[in-house]
């Protein structure tokens, strides 16, 4: 199967969701505005938007100007209350802006590209899908990369749009319906994980190993052993595991919140030195974050096998390295970004501060609706409260419930629907 695969580089979220489909992409995975398929003018416009987004994300807490710009961005991306007397299907200012850009040629090169060969189009960013809908391009599919979304994800005339949406949360499905998208055009698939790494068996074994170390006192087993054994197919307590508890701290694509790492490694200093805890500091593709992490390790004299910096200068290669790291991770500490969906792998999340409406919505979904994530308590005392979560069995419980309440075969489900729905 071949398809046009279109993403966008605003942080990592849209590109990460497209990554598992890259081998099916024709002519390649398109990061529109950042590659050869867009004109020089479009690239300049896109880079301006991208740089502004990343600057505001990194400098959210900067005195005066940082807070002002962040407030402006947050208002632009605002997600209204789902339950309201107002008609949420009415077009918003953001919808009108997007249509203005489309009608003024922003996606004309993309239109010409996809008309060359009649293949289905899968977008992981709303704008290409909306543009192709305006151009009456058939077989137009879109994966929603957050648990809740702004009105701009749906077409201006959403009720008559032909876009087929894939979602990984019930809230996103409800939201699209409120925005006017017909129910027949919305499919719950779950998140599209890289199946070369996260196949059903590797995820199941990884979860069992994780439960083994996350339940040191047996408190999770007291309440969930029978169900866990039924789901896993064996008793996770029989797993042999002699390695350290693994905590991965990941910054976002804009490099925000890297300073948290200093407090985390100071708190776990003794455990790292004693080989009881392993810390992965995930810098992504940000060289300045990598160097910051490496300097921290040198300053703390913690240069051993139990603390490592994860970095790659290429985003697609980074996603591969990240996923392999996650398979061996016991706790993921991150913003409530698209990584919120990694809870489906049986991975307990510790949520740092959210940046923007989408991340606040993801945080609410994880904690209030799903009950599968922890708030970040005082980072400088992390070794204390994480130990309490371990002893109580709550980390194991959250890991198990994340796996139980979601699915890991979103990639397979999406491809199956594309095959069945494409009129080719």
URPE-V22408 format. One record per helix or strand. SS is the DSSP state (hx for helix, st for strand). FROM is the first residue (numbers start at 1). TO is the last residue. If there is no record, write none. Layout:
SS,FROM,TO
SS,FROM,TO
//
This chain:
st,3,7
hx,13,19
hx,22,24
st,25,31
hx,40,58
hx,65,76
hx,93,103
hx,108,114
st,120,123
hx,126,134
st,140,143
hx,151,153
hx,158,160
st,164,167
hx,170,178
hx,183,185
st,186,188
hx,200,214
hx,219,232
hx,236,238
st,245,250
hx,260,267
hx,269,273
st,277,284
hx,287,299
st,307,311
hx,315,327
st,331,334
hx,338,345
st,348,351
hx,357,370
st,373,375
hx,379,392
hx,394,405
hx,410,421
//
